[in-house]
Amino acid sequence: MNFLTNRSILKDSNFFLFWLSHVISSMGNTLIPVTITFAVLEVTGSATKLGVVLGALWISRVLFVMFGGVLADRLSRKKILIISDLLQGVNHLIIGILFFVGSIEMWHLIVSSVLYGAVSAFHSPASSGIIPQLTSKENYQKANSVLSIMSNIFEIAGPALAGLMVVFLGFSTIFFIDALTFFLSLILMLFVKERFKKESQAQESYWTDLVEGIKVTRNYSWIWSTLIIFSVLNFATAAFYVLGPIVISENYGGPKVWGFIVTAGAIGGLIGALLSHNIKLKNPLRFCFIIMPLFVSIEFLVLIGPMPSWLIMFAAMLASASIVIGAVLWDTIVQKNIPQNLLSRIGSLDSFVSFVFMPLGFVLAGPLSDQLGMTMTLIIITSFVVVSSILILFVGDTLKIKSGKKYNLEF
């Protein structure tokens, strides 16, 4: 694999420390979704209360992510990441202790989820924005790729590992382990150096800085058009994970086949991350706008009928691979073309798209299929993806963003 060769970005000791910090904290993070699900069910036995806890996490992310981007553009991103690791570590250490002594209550889990969501809303834009401060421009894509590779590996292994740990170790131990991963990540971040300083900017109010980030997005069609595509794809991806299990249950007997499809998608994400490491394109945005909608649409079309299960697995793999490649290329384009003192605000808008439109897909897909029927719903979502991508593909300067060219943006 190219990222392990002598020319690898991981040979850079400074970036390696950041990468290792990211790997360790990500390893702990992938344990939490499964753990918190079964923890709430253990404490309350209520699916409704599980929804409250998960909803609290998502709502806090949505509320704070835009301000997280503003803060990361104003302050040291390294310090924000360190403080985030500290808060998350203390958060889960307390929950681990409460489980250990048998004093855990529903409100503890709600508060913990709110804090977890809020802190992650500050961590995410700081993490994406710090890359240009750690390595040179020619290494941005490789940096984004190696980070994505490890994230996708943990997405494959994390849920299964968490399930086993719940059975054999218990909730307190898992939260203790997760707290430890945050503290180890914090220690590593202390030694990371921000080699390339971001541009200074006049200190305005938080609201003024937030509005500036929105204006930048609005003024450049290659930014807002990409965010629209990601909005559509996030909605469609969420809908697939609602409608897919229904189709599989009705035609192939249920969870075993669906588990294979989800695993195939996760493997596709890993393949996409590996392929993105050295991929070189003259016009990366055009490539993204073609392959992502194409393969996501195919993912829906194979559910009509449905097609053989192996074909659904293959489509899920292609869709996930295309989305990961698109995400790596998008992050690289933004890092190369947006001034560093605006990067985190653009990143926070990107995160906001994910946090808002994925839940909408989860919520609306089921009712749509109940009212319109499964086949019609699948056709409508596929058409929505295809038509929106065709329209956006020919908007303004979307096709003019090319690799290796610097765009001077005036605000």
Sequence and secondary structure as in RCSB ss.txt:
>XXXX:A:sequence
MNFLTNRSILKDSNFFLFWLSHVISSMGNTLIPVTITFAVLEVTGSATKLGVVLGALWISRVLFVMFGGVLADRL
SRKKILIISDLLQGVNHLIIGILFFVGSIEMWHLIVSSVLYGAVSAFHSPASSGIIPQLTSKENYQKANSVLSIM
SNIFEIAGPALAGLMVVFLGFSTIFFIDALTFFLSLILMLFVKERFKKESQAQESYWTDLVEGIKVTRNYSWIWS
TLIIFSVLNFATAAFYVLGPIVISENYGGPKVWGFIVTAGAIGGLIGALLSHNIKLKNPLRFCFIIMPLFVSIEF
LVLIGPMPSWLIMFAAMLASASIVIGAVLWDTIVQKNIPQNLLSRIGSLDSFVSFVFMPLGFVLAGPLSDQLGMT
MTLIIITSFVVVSSILILFVGDTLKIKSGKKYNLEF
>XXXX:A:secstr
 GGGSTT GGGSHHHHHHHHHHHHHHHHHTTHHHHHHHHHHHHH  HHHHHHHHHHHHHHHHHHHHHHHHHHHHS
 HHHHHHHHHHHHHHHHHHHHHHHHHT   HHHHHHHHHHHHHHHHHHHHHHHHTHHHHS GGGHHHHHHHHHHH
HHHHHHHHHHHHHHHHHHT HHHHHHHHHHHHHHHHHHHHT    S         HHHHHHHHHHHHHH HHHHH
HHHHHHHHHHHHHHHHHHHHHHHHHHH SHHHHHHHHHHHHHHHHHHHHHTTT   SSHHHHHHHHHHHHHHHHH
HTTTTT  HHHHHHHHHHHHHHHHHHHHHHHHHHHHHS GGGHHHHHHHHHHHHHHHHHHHHHHHHHHHHHH HH
HHHHHHHHHHHHHHHHHHTSTTGGG  TT       
